[in-house]
Structures are given as C-alpha cells and as structure tokens.
Amino acid sequence: METNSYSLSGNIVDLRAETIFKGRVHVEDGIIVKVEEDNTVTEDHYILPGLVDAHIHIESSMLIPSEFARLASVHGTVATVSDPHEIANVLGIEGINYMIANGKKVPFKFYFGASSCVPATPFETAGFELGVEQLDELLAKDEIKYMSEMMNFPGVINRDEFVMRKLEVAKKYGKPIDGHAPGVKGEDARKYIEAGISTDHECFTMEEALEKINYGMKIQIREGSAAKNFEALIELMQDYPDKVLFCSDDKHPDDLAEGHINQLVIRAIKKGYNPMSVLKSAILNPIDHYDLEVGALQTGDPADMIIVDNLNDFRVLATYVNGTLIARNGKTLIRSVTETVPNNFHAEPVSTVDISVSPHGNKLKVMEALDGQLITNIVHADPKIKDGNVVSDPENDILKIVVLNRYNKAKPAVAFIRNFGLKRGAIASSVAHDSHNIVAVGADDEQVVRAINLIIKEKGGVSLVDGREEIILPLPVAGLMSVEDGYKIAEEYHKIDKKAHELGSTLRAPFMTLSFMALLVIPDLKLSDKGLFDGRKFSFTNLFS
C-alpha cells in the first residue's frame, strides 16, 4: 500500500474542467499537492477520480461495510452514499452506529444517512422506531450527511404533521433529503418535491423522471440486483446530465463481486453518451449534491482516484483512497477485520397448521412479481384447495408466500404470489425490506415451514429446501449480514441462488425479489407480517375477492 509521497502519470481526466491531458498527479500524505501537464508522459492509461454509488443499502450485499469495501474497491468505487435503514429497522441507532464504526476500520468512504422511515409504515412490525428526537440526534452528527429516503410519500403529499417535523430536522442542519416516490406524478409529485425532497431512485419511466426533473428533483438511475431502471432512464443523460446520479440501491454479494457503478459507466459510454457527462454522474454529481469529502482529482483534494486502461473498456487497474492503494488488477488490498454480531431475533418455529388458509371466496387476490422491478401487479386466480386448506398451485404458478414476525411470537401472515415459478421446494429469507421479518415462498406447505424454521434456528439468513436437501447461508449480524470473507459469501450466495433457479424460478434474482415482497411502500400488492397490503390505497386488503 502507498501512503506517503509518490506521483502517478498518464492521461489525466479533469472532470471539473472537462479536459483530458497527459500529465502527472503528485501525492503527499494522502493529499493531491499538484496536478501538472506533461506531454512527455508515455503511459496510455487514464487517471480519474474514484466512483461513488449515490444510493445503496450496504446491508443488501449481506456483507458488513468493511467487507463490502473489499469487493467494491476492485471496481473503482471509493465511496458510497449509504442508507442504513435495514439495520436501523432491526437495531435502531445502535445499528447505524455499528455501520459507521465498522466502516471506519477500512480505507473506504462510507457516508451514512439518518433513516427517515423506521419503520417504513405502521402496518408492519419492526425492531425499532426512529422518531423526530432520534433523527435530530443522528443528523447532528458529522458522519450523517443527509436524511435518507422519505418513503412515506402519502404523508409528505398530505402534509402529515409528524412527517413534516422529520423533514424540518434535516433542513435545520442544512442536509439534503432523499426521496422515494414510485409512480408519483403530476400535482402529487410537485407537492412531494416542494417539501424539500431532492432526489428519487424509484422512477421507472421517462415520463415520471422528466416530470420530477422539471419540478427540481435529481434522478438517481438505479441498476441493482432486483430493480433495473438503467435502460428506461439512461436517455436522461442526453439533456439532463447534471440531474443524473448512478446508484445500485440493493446489490447482492455475487453481483457485487462481478461489478458495481463501473458497469453503468461502461454501458452508458458504449451507448454513445459523452464520457465526461457519464463520469460526472458517477462521480461529481453525488460528491457535490451530498457535500462529500471525496476527492475530484484537484490540487488540495484527498487522493481518491482510480486508474483505468481506457474510457471504453474501463478496466480498473488500481484504486486509491486518501492516497492509499486499496485495489490493484482485480484484487483487493483491504484486509478483513474482526467484528461483533449484534442481533434482534425472537421468532419461534412454526408448523404447517400455522400457515393453513381456509377458503373464503371464489377468487384469490394474488401478488404478481415483476422481474427487474420492485412494483407488483394484482391478479385474480382460482384457489387450489386440499383438505380445506388453500395450497400452492405450482402448475399454474400460484405459490403460497408467508411473512413471519421475527421480533415477537405471532401468527404468520399468508398470501399467494405469481411469477416465482418454483416447481418444487421453498426459499426463505430474513432479509425482507424494510422491517426484515422472515419471508418465504414455496411449492408446498411442508417445505415452506422447513425453510422458515432453518432461518429461525440460525437467527437469520437465506435458506432453501428441496425435498430432503436443506441449505442455509447464516447472516448473524441483525439477520442481514455476515462477518465472513465477502468473496466466500458471494460464492455461497451464488450457489443457493443457482439452486433456486433449479427449483424452477425464472426470476433473475429470486432471493432479492423475495426480499421486496414485504415492502409495503412499493405498490401494488405486498404482504407484511400483519397481512396483505394494497400499496395504492395504503391499507390492508382481503385475500379473497
């Protein structure tokens, strides 16, 4: 690792001046002391500032921040704007402080937000609640750079007093407020943005994104493991490059091992967009919007920079943070750290009787999962009844889905879902946005129950049952993350994900998609531990119609 005085030479990419020139970058004690033009330089590679993920939940990688950094650094990422509301829903402020403390143990720049919606709604059970006083305590910290996504968009639009008091805390400290308003347009979008909310990562159509830009909002183009909006929104780069930021939102470990924000840079440049505009979206726009202490390759800046072979292939050769070389030629130089495993898990084993459903109508109201989206549709289907119990119907792709309260002993909530495609077996997870109760889906009741009980035994993880075979990937930190080597977790997750596809799932990321089926703030139909929820009406609904 390099930390003292040295210089790098090559093609210098100055994003502030929008120029590229042959030259040298001189670094002393982690700071860029001089950037000079030198036409005698022979190196062909490019030196530019490091990449920034403008919105991500580190917990969704199933890795603690220090391990996330090891994988992300290889792809040229030097910083993240991270919403810790996953762990906040489980452990409250203690969980956010855990993320901050762990992130400081490695040479990588994690910038955390104050989670505005913990719990996301009053229609589910979470481990903690963050009120106005707790948000004030968090936003007073220098480490907290912003108020993270305000998911209660109906509360904002209708000027709910409690919601507005939360927004005022962020304004008091002069910190930006992130948004979350999927499908909100027209007068509702105007009201939402006028409340002081500055970004949104939930747009899935150009029409929606353009409306929000016109009302003054910046759009975070998201490409994660489940939600993929790059293709729908990248044309914004043509006319609104200053309004575009790149983010992943949620990235599972095997996907993170393959790539990060660098993938969006490569795709945008290959589509013909101006490399300067693309790189600004991946670097300068988040730095400026959130006022991050991340270097932009200017004299006096921290030496946060990367070396790439060229601006088309964008193969990352080296990554530096504060002048320290943290990755080189596809290998991380960040060492793993030893960490504790705080948790909040009190669920008790369930039986098939607990998830039985008595028929009460002619038609089932069924959630329809959409590949690459967090939204769902509502469809209606004939129930399959066996011995007075409505059961999964794999032949027609109508599967039983269960959400179980992990914080207290409670009766499971049960519904039905389409498009998971499982022909046999079951999968389950304690990563279930945003309250992180246990969620499971399967082809028959017995295997659903076994998958759930595997999670309970380990106090968190992702599991799969296929006949006699049982697989569990334990996640002991809040039931969300592992403290093991990130590459090992990526490999283990890849295996269980592959096995889920062998059960019949045609979804690109079945576990990631499953984790969002309890996220009530994304319409149309979701399932919380308290029951089936209509995201449009923002109220519970009946299973039968």
HUVEN-V781222 format. One record per residue. N is the residue number from 1. SS is DSSP state (alpha for helix, beta for strand, coil for the rest). BURIAL is I if it has 24 or more other ideal C-beta (glycine too) atoms within 12 Angstrom, else O. D_FIRST is the distance of its C-alpha to the first C-alpha in Angstrom with 1 decimal. Layout:
N:SS:BURIAL:D_FIRST
N:SS:BURIAL:D_FIRST
This chain:
1:coil:O:0.0
2:coil:I:3.8
3:coil:O:6.5
4:coil:O:9.6
5:beta:O:11.8
6:beta:I:11.6
7:beta:I:13.8
8:beta:I:14.2
9:beta:I:17.6
10:beta:I:19.8
11:beta:I:22.3
12:beta:I:21.7
13:beta:I:23.1
14:beta:I:24.6
15:coil:I:26.1
16:coil:O:27.9
17:coil:O:29.8
18:coil:O:29.9
19:beta:O:29.1
20:beta:O:26.9
21:beta:O:26.5
22:beta:I:24.8
23:beta:I:22.5
24:beta:I:19.3
25:beta:I:17.0
26:beta:I:16.1
27:beta:I:13.5
28:beta:O:13.8
29:coil:O:12.4
30:coil:I:11.7
31:beta:I:15.1
32:beta:I:16.6
33:beta:O:18.9
34:beta:O:20.6
35:beta:I:21.2
36:beta:O:23.6
37:beta:O:25.7
38:coil:O:25.8
39:coil:O:28.0
40:coil:O:27.0
41:coil:O:23.6
42:coil:O:24.0
43:coil:O:21.1
44:coil:O:22.8
45:coil:I:20.0
46:beta:I:20.0
47:beta:I:17.7
48:beta:I:18.8
49:beta:I:18.2
50:coil:I:16.9
51:beta:I:19.6
52:beta:I:21.5
53:beta:I:23.8
54:beta:I:26.8
55:beta:I:28.4
56:beta:I:27.3
57:coil:I:28.2
58:alpha:I:25.1
59:alpha:I:27.6
60:alpha:I:29.0
61:alpha:I:25.9
62:coil:I:27.0
63:beta:I:23.5
64:coil:I:22.5
65:alpha:I:20.2
66:alpha:I:17.0
67:alpha:I:17.8
68:alpha:I:18.9
69:alpha:I:15.6
70:alpha:I:14.1
71:alpha:I:16.8
72:alpha:I:17.2
73:alpha:I:13.7
74:coil:I:14.3
75:coil:I:17.3
76:coil:I:15.9
77:beta:I:17.0
78:beta:I:15.3
79:beta:I:18.4
80:beta:I:21.6
81:beta:I:25.1
82:beta:I:26.0
83:coil:I:29.5
84:coil:I:29.6
85:alpha:I:33.3
86:alpha:I:33.0
87:alpha:I:32.0
88:alpha:I:34.1
89:alpha:I:37.1
90:alpha:I:36.5
91:alpha:I:35.3
92:coil:I:35.9
93:alpha:I:34.0
94:alpha:I:32.5
95:alpha:I:30.8
96:alpha:I:29.4
97:alpha:I:28.1
98:alpha:I:26.5
99:alpha:I:24.6
100:alpha:I:23.5
101:alpha:O:22.4
102:alpha:I:20.5
103:alpha:I:18.7
104:coil:O:17.5
105:coil:I:15.7
106:coil:I:12.8
107:coil:I:10.8
108:coil:I:13.6
109:beta:I:16.9
110:beta:I:20.0
111:beta:I:23.3
112:beta:I:26.2
113:beta:I:29.9
114:beta:I:33.1
115:coil:I:34.8
116:coil:I:38.3
117:coil:I:40.1
118:coil:I:39.8
119:coil:I:41.9
120:coil:I:42.1
121:coil:I:45.9
122:coil:I:48.5
123:coil:I:49.5
124:coil:I:47.0
125:coil:I:45.8
126:coil:I:42.3
127:coil:I:40.9
128:coil:I:40.7
129:coil:I:42.0
130:coil:I:40.3
131:coil:O:43.0
132:alpha:I:43.1
133:alpha:O:42.4
134:alpha:I:39.2
135:alpha:I:38.0
136:alpha:I:38.7
137:alpha:O:36.7
138:alpha:I:33.7
139:alpha:I:34.0
140:coil:O:34.2
141:coil:O:30.6
142:coil:O:28.0
143:coil:I:25.7
144:beta:I:28.6
145:beta:I:28.6
146:beta:I:31.7
147:beta:I:34.5
148:beta:I:33.7
149:beta:I:36.2
150:beta:I:39.8
151:coil:I:41.3
152:coil:I:44.8
153:alpha:I:45.9
154:alpha:I:49.6
155:alpha:I:49.2
156:alpha:I:47.7
157:alpha:I:50.4
158:coil:O:53.2
159:coil:O:51.8
160:coil:O:51.6
161:alpha:O:51.6
162:alpha:O:48.9
163:alpha:I:46.5
164:alpha:I:47.2
165:alpha:O:46.5
166:alpha:I:43.0
167:alpha:I:42.4
168:alpha:I:43.7
169:alpha:I:41.0
170:alpha:I:38.3
171:alpha:O:40.3
172:alpha:O:40.8
173:coil:I:37.1
174:coil:O:36.8
175:coil:I:34.4
176:coil:I:34.8
177:beta:I:36.5
178:beta:I:35.5
179:beta:I:38.4
180:coil:I:39.5
181:coil:I:42.9
182:coil:I:43.4
183:coil:I:46.5
184:coil:I:47.6
185:coil:I:49.3
186:alpha:O:52.1
187:alpha:O:53.3
188:alpha:I:51.2
189:alpha:I:48.0
190:alpha:O:49.2
191:alpha:I:49.9
192:alpha:I:46.6
193:alpha:I:44.6
194:alpha:O:46.9
195:coil:I:46.0
196:coil:I:42.6
197:coil:I:40.5
198:coil:I:38.1
199:beta:I:36.5
200:beta:I:37.4
201:coil:I:35.6
202:coil:I:38.7
203:coil:I:40.6
204:coil:I:41.7
205:coil:O:44.1
206:alpha:I:44.1
207:alpha:O:47.2
208:alpha:I:45.7
209:alpha:I:42.5
210:alpha:I:44.6
211:alpha:I:46.9
212:alpha:I:44.0
213:alpha:I:42.5
214:alpha:O:45.9
215:coil:I:46.1
216:coil:O:42.9
217:coil:I:40.3
218:beta:I:36.9
219:beta:I:36.4
220:beta:I:33.3
221:beta:I:33.5
222:beta:I:32.6
223:beta:I:31.6
224:coil:I:30.8
225:coil:I:31.7
226:coil:I:35.3
227:coil:I:36.1
228:beta:I:35.7
229:coil:I:37.0
230:alpha:I:35.1
231:alpha:O:38.0
232:alpha:I:40.6
233:alpha:I:38.8
234:coil:I:36.7
235:coil:I:39.7
236:alpha:I:39.0
237:alpha:I:36.3
238:alpha:O:39.2
239:alpha:O:40.9
240:coil:I:38.8
241:alpha:I:35.1
242:alpha:O:34.7
243:alpha:I:36.0
244:beta:I:33.6
245:beta:I:30.4
246:beta:I:28.7
247:beta:I:28.3
248:coil:I:28.3
249:beta:I:30.1
250:coil:I:29.9
251:coil:I:27.6
252:coil:I:28.1
253:alpha:I:25.2
254:alpha:I:26.2
255:alpha:I:26.5
256:alpha:I:23.1
257:alpha:I:21.6
258:alpha:O:23.5
259:coil:I:22.6
260:coil:I:22.7
261:alpha:I:23.6
262:alpha:I:22.6
263:alpha:I:25.7
264:alpha:I:28.0
265:alpha:I:26.6
266:alpha:I:27.3
267:alpha:I:30.8
268:alpha:I:31.8
269:alpha:I:30.9
270:alpha:O:32.8
271:coil:O:35.7
272:coil:O:36.0
273:coil:I:34.8
274:coil:O:33.4
275:alpha:I:29.6
276:alpha:I:29.4
277:alpha:I:31.4
278:alpha:I:29.4
279:alpha:I:26.0
280:alpha:I:27.5
281:alpha:I:28.7
282:alpha:I:25.3
283:alpha:I:23.5
284:alpha:I:25.8
285:alpha:I:28.7
286:alpha:I:27.0
287:alpha:I:25.1
288:alpha:I:28.4
289:alpha:I:30.6
290:alpha:I:28.7
291:coil:O:27.5
292:coil:I:23.8
293:coil:I:21.2
294:coil:I:19.2
295:coil:I:18.5
296:coil:I:20.8
297:coil:I:19.3
298:coil:I:21.8
299:coil:O:21.7
300:coil:O:21.0
301:coil:I:19.2
302:beta:I:15.9
303:coil:I:13.4
304:coil:I:13.8
305:beta:I:14.1
306:beta:I:14.2
307:beta:I:15.1
308:beta:I:18.1
309:coil:I:20.4
310:coil:O:23.5
311:coil:I:25.2
312:coil:O:27.5
313:coil:O:25.6
314:coil:I:22.5
315:coil:I:20.2
316:beta:I:16.7
317:beta:I:14.3
318:beta:I:11.1
319:beta:I:10.7
320:beta:I:9.2
321:beta:I:10.6
322:coil:I:11.3
323:coil:I:9.0
324:beta:I:5.8
325:beta:I:5.0
326:beta:I:6.9
327:beta:I:9.0
328:beta:O:9.9
329:coil:O:13.6
330:coil:O:14.9
331:beta:O:12.6
332:beta:I:10.8
333:coil:I:7.6
334:coil:I:9.3
335:coil:O:11.3
336:coil:I:15.1
337:coil:I:16.9
338:coil:O:20.5
339:coil:I:22.9
340:coil:O:26.7
341:coil:I:29.2
342:coil:I:31.7
343:coil:I:34.5
344:coil:I:38.0
345:coil:I:40.1
346:coil:O:43.8
347:coil:I:45.3
348:coil:O:47.9
349:coil:O:48.7
350:coil:I:51.0
351:coil:O:53.8
352:alpha:I:55.4
353:alpha:O:58.2
354:alpha:I:55.6
355:alpha:I:54.7
356:coil:I:58.2
357:coil:I:59.6
358:coil:O:63.3
359:coil:O:64.6
360:coil:O:65.9
361:coil:O:66.4
362:coil:O:66.9
363:beta:O:63.5
364:beta:I:59.9
365:beta:I:57.6
366:beta:I:54.5
367:beta:I:50.9
368:beta:I:49.8
369:beta:I:46.0
370:coil:I:44.7
371:coil:I:41.9
372:coil:I:39.0
373:coil:I:40.6
374:coil:I:40.8
375:coil:I:44.4
376:beta:I:47.2
377:beta:O:50.8
378:beta:I:53.9
379:beta:I:56.2
380:beta:O:59.2
381:beta:I:60.1
382:beta:O:62.7
383:coil:I:61.7
384:beta:I:61.8
385:beta:O:63.7
386:beta:O:64.0
387:coil:O:66.1
388:coil:O:66.1
389:beta:O:62.2
390:beta:I:60.4
391:beta:I:57.9
392:coil:I:55.2
393:beta:I:56.6
394:alpha:I:54.0
395:alpha:O:56.6
396:alpha:O:56.6
397:coil:I:53.0
398:beta:I:54.0
399:beta:I:51.8
400:beta:I:51.9
401:beta:I:48.9
402:beta:I:48.6
403:beta:I:46.7
404:beta:I:46.8
405:coil:I:46.1
406:coil:I:43.3
407:coil:I:43.9
408:coil:O:47.6
409:coil:O:50.2
410:coil:I:51.7
411:coil:O:53.5
412:coil:I:51.3
413:beta:I:51.8
414:beta:I:52.7
415:beta:I:53.0
416:beta:I:52.8
417:beta:I:50.4
418:beta:I:50.6
419:coil:I:48.1
420:coil:I:45.9
421:coil:I:47.9
422:coil:I:47.6
423:coil:I:50.4
424:coil:I:49.8
425:coil:I:47.5
426:beta:I:45.7
427:beta:I:42.2
428:beta:I:41.2
429:beta:I:38.3
430:coil:I:37.6
431:coil:I:35.4
432:coil:I:38.4
433:coil:I:37.9
434:coil:I:38.4
435:coil:I:39.9
436:coil:I:38.5
437:coil:I:41.6
438:beta:I:42.0
439:beta:I:43.0
440:beta:I:44.4
441:beta:I:46.3
442:beta:I:48.3
443:coil:I:51.2
444:coil:I:53.2
445:alpha:I:53.5
446:alpha:I:52.9
447:alpha:I:49.5
448:alpha:I:48.4
449:alpha:I:49.3
450:alpha:I:47.4
451:alpha:I:44.2
452:alpha:I:44.6
453:alpha:I:45.2
454:alpha:I:42.1
455:alpha:I:40.1
456:alpha:I:42.1
457:alpha:O:41.6
458:alpha:I:37.8
459:coil:I:38.0
460:coil:I:36.1
461:beta:I:34.7
462:beta:I:35.9
463:beta:I:38.6
464:beta:I:40.9
465:beta:I:44.3
466:beta:I:46.1
467:coil:O:49.2
468:coil:O:48.4
469:beta:O:44.6
470:beta:I:42.4
471:beta:I:38.7
472:beta:I:36.6
473:beta:I:33.0
474:beta:I:32.7
475:coil:I:31.1
476:coil:I:31.5
477:beta:I:29.8
478:coil:I:32.7
479:coil:I:33.9
480:coil:I:31.3
481:beta:I:27.8
482:beta:I:26.4
483:coil:I:23.7
484:coil:I:23.0
485:coil:O:20.2
486:alpha:I:20.4
487:alpha:I:20.8
488:alpha:O:23.5
489:alpha:I:25.3
490:alpha:I:25.1
491:alpha:O:26.8
492:alpha:I:29.4
493:alpha:I:30.2
494:alpha:I:30.6
495:alpha:O:33.1
496:alpha:I:35.2
497:alpha:I:35.2
498:alpha:O:36.4
499:alpha:I:39.1
500:alpha:I:40.3
501:alpha:I:40.9
502:alpha:O:42.8
503:coil:I:45.1
504:coil:I:46.1
505:coil:I:43.9
506:coil:O:43.5
507:coil:I:41.1
508:coil:I:37.6
509:coil:I:36.1
510:alpha:I:38.9
511:alpha:I:36.9
512:alpha:I:35.4
513:alpha:I:38.9
514:alpha:I:40.4
515:alpha:I:38.1
516:coil:I:39.7
517:coil:I:43.3
518:coil:I:43.6
519:coil:I:42.2
520:coil:I:45.4
521:coil:I:44.3
522:coil:I:44.0
523:coil:I:47.5
524:coil:I:49.9
525:beta:I:50.3
526:beta:I:47.9
527:beta:I:48.4
528:beta:I:47.4
529:coil:I:48.2
530:coil:I:51.4
531:beta:I:52.7
532:beta:I:52.7
533:beta:I:51.7
534:beta:I:52.8
535:coil:I:50.0
536:coil:O:52.4
537:coil:O:54.9
538:coil:I:52.3
539:beta:O:54.5
540:beta:I:55.1
541:coil:I:57.3
542:coil:O:59.4
543:coil:I:58.3
544:beta:O:61.7
545:coil:O:63.4
